[in-house]
Amino acid sequence: MDPFRNLILEQVEVLLMKEPGRKSLYDLLKVTLPNLEEASLDNSILRAKSYKTLKLRIHPDKHNNNSRATNIFQNLESFYDTCVKKILNDRKPGSQEKKKKKRSESSIREIYE
């Protein structure tokens, strides 16, 4: 067995504990593709290819059906989906303005209450 497989598995396990978002997805995909640039996350094809490479590296079959690898593999998909949704949501026009508006409205309410 490849000695780096367990190292990659450990790195992925640690990264899955982070808050899902652009930075955590970038760190996660860099585990298997160290030359990946953060701008690549905006390209859905490059992002999908990077994710597929990662999935192949941590697939449970590559780890003799280790239960830990299975658990990490299963958690990876939901983490990835959450990260991608956040990236796409942040790219929508006006999404940042809405967040700022909500924050300022709640701040004003707190002052007058």
C-alpha atoms as one frame of an Amber mdcrd trajectory, in Angstrom:
protein
   0.000   0.000   0.000   1.100   3.536  -0.797   2.514   5.148   2.391   1.071
   8.506   1.360  -2.506   7.217   1.304  -2.812   7.339   5.081  -1.227  10.777
   5.170  -3.727  12.076   2.620  -6.554  10.455   4.554  -5.422  12.186   7.754
  -5.143  15.566   6.019  -8.622  15.235   4.546 -10.051  14.198   7.902  -8.634
  17.329   9.557  -9.846  19.612   6.759 -13.376  18.187   6.949 -13.585  19.542
  10.500 -13.210  23.124   9.259 -16.088  25.444   8.493 -17.242  24.772   4.895
 -16.353  27.613   2.554 -14.106  28.734  -0.255 -10.845  28.604   1.731 -11.548
  25.184   3.226 -12.488  23.760  -0.196  -9.305  25.206  -1.675  -7.211  23.636
   1.110  -9.006  20.330   0.643  -8.428  20.137  -3.110  -4.774  21.167  -2.703
  -4.165  17.927  -0.785  -4.040  15.999  -4.047  -3.268  18.866  -6.428  -0.669
  21.118  -4.757  -0.331  23.357  -7.845  -4.027  24.225  -7.817  -4.745  27.951
  -7.855  -7.591  29.426  -5.852  -9.041  31.005  -9.002  -9.657  27.460 -10.277
 -12.511  27.138  -7.798 -14.580  29.469  -9.975 -14.231  27.104 -12.935 -16.759
  24.302 -12.397 -14.904  21.880 -14.701 -11.526  22.307 -12.963 -13.219  22.172
  -9.570 -14.997  18.919 -10.504 -11.797  17.349 -11.860  -9.914  18.250  -8.696
 -12.694  16.810  -6.560 -12.735  13.592  -8.578  -8.971  13.207  -8.120  -9.388
  13.645  -4.382 -12.230  11.130  -4.225 -10.154   8.560  -6.075  -7.263   9.013
  -3.646  -9.366   8.497  -0.521 -11.804   5.904  -1.856 -12.357   3.097   0.710
 -11.363   0.444  -1.843  -7.894   1.996  -1.940  -7.674   1.608   1.858  -8.682
  -2.052   2.148 -12.253  -1.021   3.034 -11.046   0.681   6.205 -14.110   1.959
   8.136 -12.348   5.267   8.826 -11.751   5.785   5.108 -15.395   4.937   4.424
 -16.575   7.512   6.954 -14.288  10.222   5.575 -15.325   9.408   2.014 -19.014
   9.688   2.922 -18.538  12.986   4.766 -16.523  14.433   1.890 -19.477  14.693
  -0.472 -21.689  16.708   1.866 -18.743  18.957   2.802 -17.927  19.526  -0.876
 -21.562  20.276  -1.745 -21.848  22.774   1.106 -18.628  24.524   0.046 -19.727
  24.758  -3.590 -23.134  26.156  -2.595 -21.416  28.839  -0.530 -19.079  29.715
  -3.413 -21.978  29.973  -5.865 -24.069  31.948  -3.406 -21.239  34.433  -2.839
 -20.867  34.911  -6.599 -24.510  35.933  -7.095 -24.841  39.647  -7.766 -25.997
  41.504  -4.693 -25.480  38.629  -2.255 -22.883  40.614  -0.305 -25.094  43.707
  -0.340 -28.028  41.738   1.111 -25.836  40.411   3.926 -24.620  43.929   4.725
 -28.169  45.281   4.638 -29.418  42.580   7.022 -26.549  43.279   9.407 -27.151
  47.027   9.390 -30.908  46.614   9.899 -30.371  44.341  12.877 -27.804  46.794
  14.320 -30.275  49.650  14.043 -32.996  47.593  15.751 -30.634  46.774  18.619
 -29.870  50.452  19.154 -33.538  51.473  19.368 -34.699  48.526  21.471
